[in-house]
Amino acid sequence: MHTRVINIREQLHIKNFVEEHLSFKPFIKYLKNHIGVEKTIKSQFYQLVLNKFKNYPNLKTDFIESQDAAKYAEILELVYTILSPTTDDEKTLFWALGTPVCAKIVFSTDAFSELVKEQNKQDKKTRLSDKEFKQNQLNFIYRLILQRLYNFPDDLINDSVYALPDAKTKLTKYYRVHIDTRFIDITHNKPLPELNPEVIEPFIYEGADTMLLKDIIPLNMFSMEGFSVIKMEDITPEHSIETIRLALINNTGQDDLYKEVINSLQTLAGNAVINFGLLPFLRINGRLIFDTEECCNSILIQTRKNQQDEGDAFNNFISSYIEKPEAMFFNTLSAQKISKYPFLKALKEAGITSYAILPVFYNKHLAGILEIHAAQRVLFYEKLLSQIQAAIPLISQLLHNTAEQLNEKLEEVIKTKFTTLQPSVQWKFNEAAWHYLLEGQKNERPEIEIVSFRNVYPLYGAIDIRDSTIYHNRALKNDIGTLINVLNTLVKELKIQISNKRIVAALLSKQTLWIKKIKAFEKANDETMLKDFLQCVVTPYLFNLINKYPSSEKLINTYTKSIDETGETFKNRRELETSIKYINKTLSNYFDQAQGKLQKIYPCYFEKFRSDGIEYDIYTGQDIAPEIPFDDKHLKDFRYWQLKAMIDVARLTNALIEKMPVPLQTASLIFVHSSQIDICFRNDERRFDVEGYYNIRYEVIKKRIDKVHIKNTKERLTQPGKIALVYFNNAEADEYIALIKQFQKDKSLKMDIEFIELENLQGVTGLKALRVSINLTNVFGGSLSG
C-alpha cells in the first residue's frame, strides 16, 4: 500500500471550488451506527477499529492535513480492510482514499499508484485535459450537494468512464471510476437557496454545463469534511463491445466504421502486436468482388493487390474456402504450409508471421471472414478467441450490412440511371452500376456506360384493332351531329327567355359561326381543337348570359353537362373507348402472364407497347444469359409461342364482341427476322433500342409493314381472324410453316395458307408474306412443346 500524497491536478487548486477537509469523523460515526445493527462478526471488527481510534484522540475532532496522513497508516490500513474485498490483491485492485472531492490521494493500492504514475508520464495529448478534469470535479461536487441537501436520488452521482493509454501495450484501456461518498459530511453557512426543477433538470438529465448552477448554488457557502474512496474497474472488454455496437447504430462512413471496429478488436485483444482484418463477401450476379473500400480492410486483399501474380492462388483459395468454411490457424508461415496454401506466400512477403481466418456467419449464411495476423508468432489463439468472442455477432451484422448497402447502392444507380428492369437483363445493369461506383472512387464525375446486348434474335408481333381510326372518325362525326342538335335546341329555348332583341340577334349570329366552325372540326377529325373551341369560346359566352339573365342558368347547365365526357355529345366516342379498353385490358393481361412462360423457354427481354392494340418485342440469345447455352431449339420454342399467342388472343378478343358496345375485331401480324441484331439501352429514353445501320433497318421495316397492302390491290395484308407473317426468304417461312402445320393438326388453324406478294415500301423491297386463318370457335389447342 502507498501513503504518499498524490496530487491529481496540482495546478487546478481544487480548494477554490469548495472548502474541503480530510477527516475521519464521518467514518467513526458510521462505525458507531453499524455496531448496534450488524449481526455478523463485522460488529466485533468495527469495535476493534473504534478501539484503535482511541490511540489517536485528535482524529475524533480534528481535521487532518493531507501531508500528515502517513502518520495514521495503521488507521488507513484498517479503513482499507473494511471497505475493500478481503480476497482482492492490492497489486491488481485499483483502490484509493482521498480528500472529499478527490483533489488529493492520501492512501492507495500498488495498482492505483502505479496507474497514476504512468499516466503522469504520458504526453498531454493522450491524457484527460485539465479543462475536462475540472469540469468532472465540478459535476461531482454539484451532484453530491443536490443528493445530500436537496434529497435528489442516491444514483445521481454517476460513475465516470476514463480512456487511458496502457503503458505496456500502448493501447487504450477503459476504466469505470466509482467514488464512494458515504463518509463525507456537507455543511452550509447560509440558508439553502430555493431550486426551480426546470432549471436543474437540464444539468441532471441532459448533461448541461455547470455554469447554469454557478449563481443559483454558490459553492463558497458549502464545506465538506471526511474522505472519498475511489474504486476503478477495467471495463475495456465491455466498452469495446459497446463501441462496436454504437458504431453500427450510428452508421458512420463505411471505411471509418471498419477502422473503428478493428481498433476495438485490437483493444479487446489487449496486444498491440496483434492486428485484425475484415473481409465481407460481396457479390455481383453471384460473383464475388473485392474492389470495395470495405474489402481493403483485409490483409488478404491488401497483399493480393501488391502481388498481382498471386491472384490465381487467392481466387482458388477463396473458392474452396466458401465451399468448406472453417477456422484456420497458421502460427508460422513455413515453406511447407505455403506449398499447401500458396496464397500464404504473399502474406509472408508482406512481413506476416502468424495468420488466422475465422468464418463469420449471418443467419447461417457465410457473410465474410475475420482475420487475425501479426508480424510475430501468436501462441495462444484459444485465449485470444475467448477475448473477442462477444464481438462476433456484431461483426456478423457489420459484414451483412455491408452487402445489403452495396445492393442498395446498385439499386439506386439502376433506378436513377436506368429504369425498372426485368430480371433477365438486370445482371447487365448490375455490372454497369458496379463499374459506375468503382469509377466514382477514382473520378469525381464518373460516366455511366451504355448497356448493350450483341447478336440477339428479335421477335416482333402486333395485334391491331382493325379500322380503329375509321371507327373513331365515325364516332366523332355522330357526336358532333348530336352537339349541333344540342346547340340548336339551346339557342331556340334561350330566344324564348331573352327579351332583348339585340342580344338574341347576336346569339343567332354566334350560333351560325359556331356551327360552321364545328363542322370544320368534323372534316379535319380534330377532336382536341373542338374541345378547346367549346371550352374557350362557346362556354364563356354562354356563362356571360347567365350574369345578365339568371333564368337561363338551368338551360346552360344542361348544355355544359351534355358536352362533358360523360354527356350525350360523347356517347359514341365513349362507347368506342369502352370497346377498345375491353380489348386492351384483355391483351395486356394475356401478355403480362406470358412473361413467366417466355422466361422458362430461355431468358429474354420482353417489352410491350400499347396503342390501339398491342405491339411487343422479344430479344433473346446467348448474350442475354452468357452462362446458359442458347441453341436453335430455344428459338423454335419462341416462334411456337408467337403463333400460339396470336391464336389465343384472337379467340379472346372475338369472345368480347358480344360484350362490346362497338363490335371491334383484331388482326395479328408477325415479322420474321432470322438474323441477329444488337440492342442497347438508351439512357435518355429509358428503353432498349436497336443499334447500328443494319439493325435500324429492322426497326424501320417493323413500322412500315403495319398497313402494307397486297401487291397491285388495295387490300391490307392484316385481316381479322387471320395471322399474317412477313419475311424476306423462303427458309424463314419454312420454319413457321412447319409450326403452322402443328396447329392445323389440332384444328387451331384452318387449312388455308396463302402466300402473298407485297407492295414495295419506301426503302424496302423483296418482302414476302403468308396468311393463315384462325379457328375462332375451336377449343384452345397446342402446348409449349416446340
Secondary structure, DSSP 8 states (H G I E B T S, - for coil): -B-S-EETTGGG-GGGTSEEEE-SHHHHHHHHHHHTT--STHHHHHHHHHHHHTT-GGGGT--B-GGGGGGGHHHHHHHHHHHS-TTS-TTT-EEEEE-TTSSEEEEE-HHHHHHHHHHHHS-GGGS--HHHHHHHHHHHHHHHHHHHHH---GGGS--EEEEEE-TTT--EEEEEEEEE-TTEEEEESS------HHHHHHHHHH---THHHHTTS-GGGEEEEE-EEEEEEE-HHHHHHHHHHHHHHHT--HHHHHHHHHHHHHHHHT-TTEEEEEEE-EEETTEEE--STTGGGSHHHHHHHH-GGGHHHHHHHHHHHHHS---EEESS--HHHHHH-TTHHHHHHTT--EEEEEEEEETTEEEEEEEEEESS----HHHHHHHHGGGHHHHHHHHHHHHHHHHHHHHHHHHHHS-S--HHHHHHHHHHHHHHHHHHTT-SS------EEEEEEEEEEEEEETTHHHHHHHHHHHHHHHHHHHHHHHHHHHHHH---HHHHHHHHHHHHHHHHHHHHHHHHT-HHHHHHHIIIIIHHHHHHHHHH-GGGHHHHHHHHHHTSTTSGGGHHHHHHHHHHHHHHHHHHHHHHHHHHHHHHHS-EEEEEEESSEEEEEEEESTTTSTTS---HHHHHHHHHHHHHHHHHHHHHHHHTTTT-SS---EEEEEE---S-EEEEEETTTTEEEE-SHHHHHHHHHHHHSTT-BBTTSS-BS--BTEEEEEESSHHHHHHHHHHHHHHHHTTSB-S--EEEEB--BTTB---EEEEEEB-TTS-----TT-
